C-alpha cells in the first residue's frame, strides 16, 4: 500500500483522508501544482532507518517504537531524492534522521544550560566529519552516528564532492554554535542576520549537494554554479526553511526560541503575530513563484548541455534529475509538516518539551 493513499500520484482503493491543513498554513498551489511522489524503496527505508536508530543508540527503544514512524523522517527524504539507488537513499535517510536527533540534542543542551557538553560535542562532530573511520565506535552515539552516516555518503562520489560536503557541513556545525549562544543569551537576531544564519542551520547546501548523490554524478561547475541552477536550488530550500518557520512558530514561541523568521519580524520590525504570519506566507509564496521561473531556465540549461557528447548528455540528464527533485522538495516538505509528530505541539503534555527527545541519554535526570 502506498504511504500516501490520498495522493493523486497513486491509484488505490483505500480511502484515507489527507491531513487537515489549517487555513493559515494552507498552500493550494502546492496541493494543485506539485504532485506528491515517493521513492519505491520507502517501506524498507522506514524499517531500516528505524533499526539504524536503535543500533546506533540514537533513540531509546521505547521512543523508537512509539515515535519513529510518526515523526516521518524517512517520508521526508523519500519524497525528495527520487531516482536515487536504494543504498544511496538509505544513507541519506539515516543521515537525515541523525540530523534531527542532533537538532534535538542541541535544543536540550540549550534548555538545560549545558555549555561544556555542547562545546565538546561540537569539536567531536568536526573531527568525525573529517575522519569518520576513526570515530565509528565513539562513546557518544551522536558522534558515532555521524561517522557512520557520512562515511557511507562519502563512498559514492569522488573526493572533490566529499570535500565540498564536509566544507558545507563544517559551516553548519559552526552556525549551530552561533544559535547556541544566541539562545543562551536570549538574543533574537535581526531579520537579515537571521536569514543568513538560517541558510546554514537549515543546511541549504547540504541537501543540495545530496541531489548529486541521487543523480549518481558530481555536476561540473558549468552546471552546478550556473545562476539558474543555484537560484532554483536556493529557492527550494528557502521555501522549506520559511515554511518550517511558519509551521513551527507556536512550538518555538512555547520553547522560548529566538530563531524563527516570525520571531525576528515581531522583535525587530514591530509586526504583530498575525502580521508576521502573513509576511511569512508572502515570502513562501515568492519562493514558489521564483522557483517555477528558475525551473524553466534550468531545463533550458539542460537542453544546452546535451551537446551530443557522452559527457554532455550525462550532465544534461543529471541536471534534469536534480531540478526534478528540487521540485519534489516542495510537496515533501509541505505534507511532512502536517503529518510529522514533530509539529503536533498541541498533543504534547508539555508544549516546550517534545515527547520524543532522549533526555536521559543526554545526561538529564
C-alpha positions as CSV (number, residue, x, y, z in Angstrom):
1,X,0.0,0.0,0.0
2,X,1.4,3.4,-0.8
3,X,2.4,5.6,2.0
4,X,0.2,8.4,0.8
5,X,-3.0,6.8,-0.5
6,X,-4.8,10.1,-0.8
7,X,-2.1,11.4,-3.2
8,X,-3.1,12.0,-6.8
9,X,0.2,10.3,-7.7
10,X,-1.1,6.9,-6.6
11,X,-4.2,4.9,-7.5
12,X,-5.6,2.9,-4.7
13,X,-9.0,1.8,-3.4
14,X,-8.1,2.8,0.1
15,X,-10.0,5.8,1.5
16,X,-7.6,7.7,3.7
17,X,-8.2,11.4,4.1
18,X,-5.5,13.9,3.6
19,X,-4.3,15.5,6.8
20,X,-6.2,18.7,7.8
21,X,-4.2,21.8,7.0
22,X,-5.1,24.9,9.0
23,X,-6.0,27.9,6.7
24,X,-3.0,29.9,7.9
25,X,-0.7,27.1,6.7
26,X,-2.6,26.0,3.6
27,X,-0.9,26.5,0.2
28,X,-3.3,25.5,-2.6
29,X,-0.7,25.9,-5.2
30,X,1.4,23.2,-3.6
31,X,-1.5,20.8,-3.4
32,X,-2.5,21.5,-7.0
33,X,0.7,22.0,-8.9
34,X,3.4,20.0,-7.1
35,X,2.4,16.3,-7.3
36,X,3.5,14.2,-4.3
37,X,5.7,11.2,-5.1
38,X,7.6,8.7,-3.0
39,X,10.7,6.6,-3.6
40,X,9.6,3.0,-4.1
41,X,12.2,1.9,-1.5
42,X,10.3,3.8,1.2
43,X,8.8,0.8,3.1
44,X,12.3,-0.8,3.6
45,X,13.8,2.6,4.2
46,X,11.4,3.3,7.1
47,X,12.2,-0.1,8.6
48,X,15.9,0.0,8.2
49,X,16.3,3.6,9.4
50,X,14.3,2.6,12.5
51,X,16.7,-0.3,13.1
52,X,19.7,2.0,12.5
53,X,18.5,4.5,15.1
54,X,18.3,1.6,17.6
55,X,21.6,0.1,16.5
56,X,23.4,3.4,16.9
57,X,21.6,4.2,20.2
58,X,20.4,7.5,18.9
59,X,17.0,7.0,20.4
60,X,15.9,4.6,23.2
61,X,13.9,1.6,22.1
62,X,10.7,2.7,23.7
63,X,10.8,6.1,21.9
64,X,11.7,4.5,18.6
65,X,8.8,2.1,18.9
66,X,6.3,4.9,19.9
67,X,7.5,7.9,17.8
68,X,10.0,7.0,15.0
69,X,7.4,6.2,12.3
70,X,5.2,9.0,13.3
71,X,8.0,11.6,13.0
72,X,8.1,10.8,9.3
73,X,11.8,11.5,8.8
74,X,12.1,8.8,6.2
75,X,8.9,10.0,4.4
76,X,10.5,13.5,4.0
77,X,13.7,12.1,2.4
78,X,11.9,9.5,0.3
79,X,9.8,12.3,-1.2
80,X,12.8,14.3,-2.2
81,X,15.6,12.1,-3.6
82,X,13.6,10.1,-6.2
83,X,15.6,8.1,-8.6
84,X,18.5,7.5,-6.1
85,X,19.8,4.0,-5.8
86,X,18.4,2.2,-2.8
87,X,21.7,2.2,-0.9
88,X,22.1,5.9,-1.6
89,X,18.6,6.6,-0.4
90,X,19.3,4.6,2.8
91,X,22.4,6.5,3.5
92,X,20.7,9.9,3.0
93,X,17.7,8.8,5.2
94,X,20.0,7.7,8.0
95,X,21.9,10.9,7.8
96,X,18.7,12.9,7.9
97,X,17.4,11.0,10.9
98,X,20.7,11.7,12.6
99,X,20.4,15.4,11.8
100,X,17.0,15.6,13.6
101,X,18.4,13.8,16.6
102,X,21.3,16.2,16.7
103,X,19.0,19.1,16.5
104,X,17.1,17.8,19.5
105,X,20.3,17.3,21.5
106,X,21.3,20.9,20.6
107,X,17.9,22.1,21.9
108,X,18.2,20.1,25.1
109,X,21.8,21.4,25.7
110,X,20.4,25.0,25.4
111,X,17.4,24.4,27.6
112,X,19.5,22.8,30.4
113,X,22.4,25.2,30.1
114,X,25.0,22.5,29.2
115,X,27.6,24.8,27.6
116,X,30.5,22.4,28.2
117,X,28.6,19.4,26.8
118,X,27.7,21.3,23.7
119,X,31.3,22.6,23.2
120,X,32.7,19.0,23.5
121,X,30.1,17.7,21.0
122,X,30.8,20.5,18.5
123,X,34.5,19.7,18.4
124,X,33.9,16.0,18.1
125,X,31.5,16.4,15.3
126,X,34.0,18.5,13.3
127,X,36.6,15.7,13.9
128,X,34.2,12.9,12.9
129,X,33.2,14.8,9.7
130,X,36.9,14.9,8.6
131,X,37.9,11.4,9.8
132,X,34.8,9.3,10.0
133,X,36.6,5.9,10.1
134,X,38.3,7.0,13.4
135,X,35.0,7.8,15.1
136,X,32.8,4.8,14.3
137,X,33.0,3.5,17.8
138,X,33.0,6.7,19.7
139,X,31.2,6.6,23.1
140,X,28.8,9.4,22.2
141,X,26.2,7.9,19.9
142,X,25.8,11.2,18.1
143,X,29.5,11.2,17.1
144,X,29.5,7.6,16.1
145,X,26.2,8.0,14.2
146,X,27.6,10.9,12.2
147,X,30.8,9.0,11.4
148,X,28.8,6.0,10.2
149,X,26.3,8.1,8.1
150,X,28.8,10.4,6.4
151,X,31.3,7.6,5.9
152,X,28.6,5.9,3.7
153,X,27.8,9.2,2.0
154,X,31.5,9.6,1.1
155,X,31.6,6.2,-0.6
156,X,29.5,7.2,-3.7
157,X,31.2,10.1,-5.4
158,X,34.8,11.4,-5.8
159,X,36.8,13.1,-3.1
160,X,36.1,16.5,-4.6
161,X,32.4,16.0,-3.7
162,X,33.3,14.7,-0.3
163,X,35.4,17.8,0.4
164,X,32.6,20.1,-0.6
165,X,30.1,18.3,1.5
166,X,32.4,18.4,4.5
167,X,33.1,22.1,4.0
168,X,29.4,22.8,3.9
169,X,28.7,20.8,7.0
170,X,31.5,22.3,9.0
171,X,29.8,25.6,8.4
172,X,26.5,24.1,9.6
173,X,28.1,23.0,12.9
174,X,29.6,26.4,13.5
175,X,26.2,28.0,12.7
176,X,24.6,25.8,15.3
177,X,27.2,27.1,17.7
178,X,26.1,30.7,16.9
179,X,22.5,29.6,17.6
180,X,23.5,28.1,20.9
181,X,25.0,31.4,22.1
182,X,22.1,33.4,20.8
183,X,19.6,31.2,22.7
184,X,21.6,31.1,25.9
185,X,21.9,34.9,25.8
186,X,18.2,35.4,24.8
187,X,19.3,37.3,21.7
188,X,16.9,37.4,18.7
189,X,18.9,38.1,15.5
190,X,17.7,40.8,13.1
191,X,15.9,39.8,10.0
192,X,18.9,39.8,7.6
193,X,21.2,38.3,10.1
194,X,18.7,35.6,10.8
195,X,18.1,34.8,7.1
196,X,21.9,34.3,6.5
197,X,22.1,32.1,9.6
198,X,19.1,30.1,8.7
199,X,20.6,29.1,5.3
200,X,23.3,27.4,7.3
201,X,21.4,25.9,10.2
202,X,18.8,24.5,7.7
203,X,21.8,23.1,5.8
204,X,20.6,24.5,2.4
205,X,23.8,23.4,0.6
206,X,24.0,20.0,2.2
207,X,20.6,18.9,0.9
208,X,21.5,20.4,-2.5
209,X,24.9,18.5,-2.5
210,X,22.9,15.3,-1.9
211,X,20.9,15.8,-5.1
212,X,24.1,14.8,-7.0
213,X,24.3,11.6,-5.0
214,X,20.8,10.8,-6.1
215,X,21.7,11.6,-9.7
216,X,24.8,9.4,-9.4
217,X,27.3,12.0,-10.6
218,X,29.1,15.1,-9.4
219,X,27.9,18.0,-11.5
220,X,30.6,20.1,-13.3
221,X,30.9,23.7,-12.3
222,X,29.3,24.9,-15.5
223,X,26.1,23.3,-14.4
224,X,26.2,23.4,-10.6
225,X,27.4,27.0,-10.4
226,X,25.1,28.3,-13.2
227,X,23.0,31.1,-11.9
228,X,19.7,29.4,-12.8
229,X,20.7,26.2,-11.1
230,X,21.9,28.0,-8.0
231,X,18.7,30.0,-7.8
232,X,16.4,27.0,-8.2
233,X,18.3,25.2,-5.5
234,X,18.3,28.2,-3.1
235,X,14.6,28.8,-3.6
236,X,13.5,25.2,-2.9
237,X,15.5,25.3,0.3
238,X,14.3,28.8,1.3
239,X,10.7,27.6,0.8
240,X,11.5,24.7,3.1
241,X,13.1,26.8,5.8
242,X,10.5,29.5,5.8
243,X,7.6,27.1,5.6
244,X,9.2,25.3,8.6
245,X,9.3,28.6,10.4
246,X,5.6,29.3,9.7
247,X,4.6,25.8,10.9
248,X,6.9,25.7,13.9
249,X,6.2,29.2,15.2
250,X,3.9,28.0,18.0
251,X,6.3,25.3,19.1
252,X,9.3,27.7,19.1
253,X,7.4,30.5,20.9
254,X,6.4,27.9,23.6
255,X,10.0,26.8,23.9
256,X,11.4,30.3,24.2
257,X,13.2,30.0,20.9
258,X,14.9,33.1,19.3
259,X,15.5,31.6,15.8
260,X,12.4,31.9,13.6
261,X,11.8,34.5,10.9
262,X,8.4,35.2,12.5
263,X,10.1,35.9,15.9
264,X,12.7,38.2,14.2
265,X,9.9,40.1,12.4
266,X,8.0,40.6,15.6
267,X,11.0,41.6,17.6
268,X,12.9,43.9,15.2
269,X,10.2,45.0,12.7
270,X,7.4,45.6,15.2
271,X,5.0,43.2,13.5
272,X,2.1,41.6,15.4
273,X,1.9,37.8,15.4
274,X,-0.8,37.9,12.7
275,X,1.3,40.3,10.5
276,X,4.4,38.1,10.9
277,X,2.4,35.0,9.8
278,X,1.2,37.0,6.7
279,X,4.7,38.1,5.9
280,X,6.0,34.5,6.2
281,X,3.2,33.4,3.9
282,X,4.2,36.1,1.4
283,X,7.8,35.1,1.4
284,X,6.9,31.4,1.0
285,X,4.7,32.4,-2.0
286,X,7.5,34.3,-3.6
287,X,9.8,31.2,-3.3
288,X,7.2,29.1,-5.1
289,X,6.8,31.6,-7.9
290,X,10.5,32.2,-8.2
291,X,11.3,28.5,-8.4
292,X,8.8,27.9,-11.1
293,X,10.5,30.6,-13.2
294,X,14.0,29.3,-12.3
295,X,13.0,25.8,-13.1
296,X,12.3,26.7,-16.7
297,X,15.8,28.3,-17.0
298,X,17.4,25.2,-15.6
299,X,15.6,23.0,-18.1
300,X,16.8,25.3,-20.9
301,X,20.3,24.9,-19.4
302,X,19.9,21.1,-19.5
303,X,18.9,21.3,-23.2
304,X,22.1,23.3,-24.0
305,X,24.3,20.8,-22.1
306,X,23.0,18.0,-24.2
307,X,25.6,18.6,-27.0
308,X,25.8,15.2,-28.4
309,X,28.8,14.1,-26.4
310,X,28.5,11.3,-23.8
311,X,29.6,13.7,-21.0
312,X,27.3,16.5,-22.2
313,X,24.3,14.1,-22.4
314,X,25.0,12.6,-19.0
315,X,25.4,16.1,-17.4
316,X,22.1,17.2,-19.0
317,X,20.3,14.1,-17.6
318,X,21.8,14.7,-14.2
319,X,20.7,18.4,-14.2
320,X,17.2,17.3,-15.1
321,X,17.1,14.8,-12.3
322,X,18.4,17.3,-9.8
323,X,15.9,20.0,-10.7
324,X,13.1,17.5,-10.7
325,X,14.0,16.6,-7.2
326,X,14.1,20.2,-6.2
327,X,10.5,20.4,-7.3
328,X,9.7,17.3,-5.2
329,X,11.1,19.1,-2.1
330,X,8.1,21.5,-2.1
331,X,5.4,18.8,-1.8
332,X,7.5,16.6,0.5
333,X,8.2,19.4,2.9
334,X,4.6,20.7,2.8
335,X,3.0,17.4,3.7
336,X,5.7,16.4,6.2
337,X,4.8,19.4,8.4
338,X,1.2,18.2,8.6
339,X,1.9,14.6,9.3
340,X,5.0,14.5,11.4
341,X,4.6,14.3,15.2
342,X,7.4,16.8,15.4
343,X,5.0,19.7,14.9
344,X,1.9,18.5,16.8
345,X,2.6,20.7,19.7
346,X,-1.0,20.7,20.9
347,X,-0.8,17.0,21.6
348,X,2.2,17.2,23.8
349,X,1.9,17.1,27.6
350,X,4.4,20.0,27.8
351,X,4.5,22.3,24.8
352,X,8.1,23.2,25.5
353,X,9.4,19.6,25.7
354,X,9.0,17.2,22.7
355,X,7.9,13.8,23.9
356,X,10.3,12.0,21.5
357,X,13.5,13.6,22.8
358,X,16.0,11.4,24.7
359,X,16.7,13.4,27.8
360,X,18.2,10.6,29.8
361,X,20.9,9.8,27.2
362,X,21.7,13.5,27.1
363,X,22.6,13.4,30.8
364,X,19.3,14.7,32.2
365,X,17.6,13.3,35.3
